[in-house]
Amino acid sequence: MKDRNFTIAVQQILQEDPRYAPDAYAFVNEAVLYTAVKLKRDPATENRHVSGRELVEGVRDYAIDQFGPFAAQILRGWGVTDSLAIGNIVFNMVNRKLLGASDKDSIDDFKFEFDFDREFSAPFAARPTSKVKVPIIA
């Protein structure tokens, strides 16, 4: 039933804010749990809070884990092109009670420099090769 409620809530969000694909909401929702677990936060307790920056980094890591070198392309296809987009998705879900937030949380927590291209391509960039010459022994 929870999945159905989530789907209905996302459909309602999309009527008000169609900027992001439904898959973006499902993915960010999963990335919240992924990030909490990665940071050793217990999702079953109140000690599960994740900051905006931590979540953006978690979305990056989870996307790379799930989609490899296609992560940025897939997120862009869903309308997610920067950290603020992730924040917009999060707060759309908070407003529908799909996610929780503290009184200190703000959309401004997602307004920071995040080089989308570099962050998603760096793990796959070619590593420089060593220029050490190995002597040939005849």
N, C-alpha and C positions, 0 to 999 in steps of 0.2 A: 504493500500500500504506500510505503514511503516513496518509492520510485514514481508512482502515479502522482502523488502530491507534488513531488519535485517537478515533474513534467508540466503539470497544470500551472504551477507557480512561474515556471520559466516562460510558458506561453503567455501568461499575463504580463510578465516583464517585457516580453518582445512586443506586445501591443503598445506599450508606453515608450520603449527604447529599443528600436530595431537595429542598433549599430552592430551587435555581436550575434553570432550564430548560436543556436541552442547548444551545439557541441562545446562551445567555449564555456558556457555555464557549467556543464557537466564536468569538463576538464578542470576548471578552476576549483570546483567543489572537491574533486578527487585530490588535487594538488594541495589543498589545505590540509587534509589528513596526511598525505605524503610528507609534507613539510613538518607538521607537528611530530610525526614519528621520527623523522630524520633528526630533528632537534631534541629528541627524547622528551617531548612533552606528552603527557598522558591525556589522550582524547576523552577518557572517561571521567576526568576530574576538571576542576576549575583551572588547573595549571596547563592549559592547552593553548593559551593565547599565542598568536604569531603576529609579529609586526608587519607593516606594509613591505618594508625592504626584505625581511625574511621570506615573506610570501612570494614576492617577485622572483627572488633567487630560487625558491622552491619550485615555482612554475617553470622556470628555465630548466632546472635540473630534472624535473619530472618529464618535461617535454622532450629533452634530449634522451632520457632513459626510454621513453615510449616510442619516439619517432626518429631517433638518430639524427642524421644530417638533414632530414626533412622537417625538423621541428619548427624552425622559423617560418617556412613556407606554409605549413599547416596552420599555425597560429594566425598568420596574416590572412589566410583564407577564411578564418573565422572572424576577422576584424580586429584581432589583437596585434597591435603594432608597437606598443610601448607600455611602460609601467603604469601610466595613468589609465589605460584601457583595462588593465587587470584590476585596478582600484575601482573603476566604474562597475565592472562586473561584480566585484565583491560587495560594493554598497547597494547595488540593485538587489543582490541576494539577501543582504542584511535587512533591507527595507521590506522584504517578503518573508522575513524570519527563517530563511534557509540557512543563514549563518548568523553567528552572534558577533557582537562588537562591544567593546568597553566604551565608557563615556569619553575616554581619552583618544579613541580611534577617530580618524578623519580621512577624508579623501586626500588631504594634503600629505598624508603619509606615503602616498604613491607618486608624488610629484618630485622626482629626482632624476638625475641623469642616468639613463640606462641605454647604452648603445646596443640596440637590438641586434644589428648585424654582427657586431663583434662578439657579443655574449653567446650567440647561438652558433657562430662559426669557429670560435677559438678551440673548442675541444676536437675539431676535425681538421684544423690547419696542419699543413705539412710541417714536420719537425725538421730543423736544419740538420744536415748530415755532417758527420765529423770529417774534418779535412786532415786527419792524421794519416801520414803515409806509412804504410807497412812495408818494411824492406823485403825485397824478394831474395830469397836465398837459393842460389843455384847449386 
